[in-house]
Amino acid sequence: MALQPLTLTTVDQVDDGKIAKMFNKLLHGAVEDCCMRPSTKKAREVHLIVYIEPKPDTDTGICDECEVQFKLKNRVPERKSNAWRMGCKPSGKIFFNASNPESIAQMTLDEQNGRKIPPDQEEADDE
């Protein structure tokens, strides 16, 4: 294709459309985050920054070329999970109860009926 002026509507033709695709992906992610977390009121941001650096002719000093670089970034509010009480061992391992995340001490029926894995075997199985 012939020379094209760089505008917001022609960015999709730069680098085989990669810049526009990445912008659309970041935009989609920001909207998706709004839908997933509507109670988080902080605005989501999507940035397309264009850096334009003059590249003048070394002999004449006339600038008839520029180096152009695009930077894409987004900003969404921080995500945090709930806090969970977990058990820990001096060996440096930490454990959670998948059956009852609120209580590390809650046992399953198998565990209550004596089929609990001994603590020393429990540590060996993890390795």
C-alpha positions as CSV (number, residue, x, y, z in Angstrom):
1,M,0.0,0.0,0.0
2,A,1.2,3.6,-0.6
3,L,2.2,6.0,2.0
4,Q,-0.5,6.6,4.6
5,P,-0.8,9.5,7.0
6,L,-0.6,8.3,10.6
7,T,-3.9,9.0,12.3
8,L,-6.1,7.4,14.9
9,T,-8.0,5.7,12.1
10,T,-4.9,4.4,10.3
11,V,-3.1,2.9,13.4
12,D,-4.7,-0.4,12.5
13,Q,-2.5,-0.6,9.4
14,V,0.8,-0.2,11.3
15,D,2.7,-3.4,12.1
16,D,0.1,-5.7,10.4
17,G,-2.5,-4.4,12.8
18,K,-0.7,-5.6,16.0
19,I,-1.0,-2.2,17.7
20,A,-4.7,-1.9,17.1
21,K,-5.3,-5.6,18.1
22,M,-3.4,-5.0,21.4
23,F,-5.3,-1.8,22.1
24,N,-8.6,-3.7,21.5
25,K,-7.5,-6.5,23.8
26,L,-6.7,-4.1,26.6
27,L,-10.0,-2.2,26.0
28,H,-11.9,-5.5,26.2
29,G,-10.1,-6.5,29.4
30,A,-11.0,-3.2,31.0
31,V,-14.7,-3.6,30.1
32,E,-14.6,-7.2,31.2
33,D,-13.2,-6.1,34.6
34,C,-16.0,-3.6,35.0
35,C,-18.6,-6.3,34.3
36,M,-16.9,-8.8,36.7
37,R,-16.4,-6.2,39.5
38,P,-19.1,-3.6,39.2
39,S,-18.9,-2.6,42.8
40,T,-15.3,-1.5,42.3
41,K,-16.0,2.1,41.3
42,K,-12.4,3.1,40.4
43,A,-12.1,3.9,36.7
44,R,-10.2,1.5,34.4
45,E,-7.7,3.1,32.0
46,V,-6.4,2.1,28.6
47,H,-3.5,4.2,27.2
48,L,-2.1,4.4,23.7
49,I,1.0,6.6,23.9
50,V,2.8,7.6,20.8
51,Y,6.5,8.5,21.1
52,I,7.8,10.6,18.1
53,E,11.5,11.3,18.0
54,P,12.9,13.5,15.2
55,K,15.6,12.0,13.1
56,P,17.2,14.9,11.2
57,D,19.6,14.4,8.3
58,T,23.1,14.5,9.7
59,D,24.4,16.7,6.9
60,T,21.6,19.3,6.5
61,G,19.9,19.1,9.9
62,I,16.5,19.0,8.2
63,C,14.1,16.6,9.7
64,D,12.2,14.6,7.1
65,E,12.0,11.4,9.2
66,C,10.8,10.6,12.7
67,E,11.1,7.4,14.7
68,V,7.7,6.4,16.0
69,Q,7.1,4.0,18.8
70,F,3.8,3.0,20.4
71,K,3.3,2.1,24.1
72,L,0.1,0.4,25.2
73,K,-0.8,0.0,28.8
74,N,-3.8,-0.4,31.0
75,R,-4.6,0.2,34.6
76,V,-7.3,-1.7,36.5
77,P,-7.9,-1.6,40.2
78,E,-5.9,-4.0,42.3
79,R,-7.4,-7.4,42.9
80,K,-7.4,-9.0,46.3
81,S,-8.9,-12.3,47.4
82,N,-10.6,-12.9,50.7
83,A,-8.2,-13.7,53.6
84,W,-8.2,-17.4,54.6
85,R,-7.0,-18.9,57.8
86,M,-4.4,-21.6,56.9
87,G,-2.3,-24.0,58.9
88,C,1.5,-24.0,58.9
89,K,4.3,-26.3,59.8
90,P,7.8,-25.5,61.0
91,S,9.0,-27.2,57.8
92,G,7.8,-24.1,55.9
93,K,4.7,-25.7,54.4
94,I,1.3,-24.0,54.6
95,F,-2.0,-25.9,54.3
96,F,-5.6,-25.1,53.6
97,N,-8.9,-27.0,54.0
98,A,-10.4,-27.3,50.5
99,S,-13.6,-28.7,52.0
100,N,-14.1,-25.8,54.4
101,P,-11.9,-22.8,53.7
102,E,-13.1,-20.9,56.7
103,S,-11.8,-23.5,59.2
104,I,-8.5,-25.3,58.9
105,A,-9.5,-27.6,61.8
106,Q,-12.8,-28.8,60.2
107,M,-12.3,-32.5,59.4
108,T,-14.0,-34.7,56.8
109,L,-16.0,-37.7,57.8
110,D,-13.1,-40.0,56.7
111,E,-10.8,-38.0,59.0
112,Q,-13.2,-38.2,61.9
113,N,-13.6,-41.9,61.4
114,G,-9.9,-42.5,61.9
115,R,-8.6,-42.5,58.3
116,K,-6.6,-39.3,58.8
117,I,-3.2,-39.2,57.2
118,P,-0.5,-39.0,59.9
119,P,1.3,-35.6,59.9
120,D,4.7,-37.2,59.1
121,Q,3.3,-39.1,56.1
122,E,1.4,-36.0,55.0
123,E,4.7,-34.1,54.7
124,A,6.4,-37.0,52.8
125,D,3.5,-37.2,50.3
126,D,4.0,-33.5,49.3
127,E,7.6,-34.0,48.2
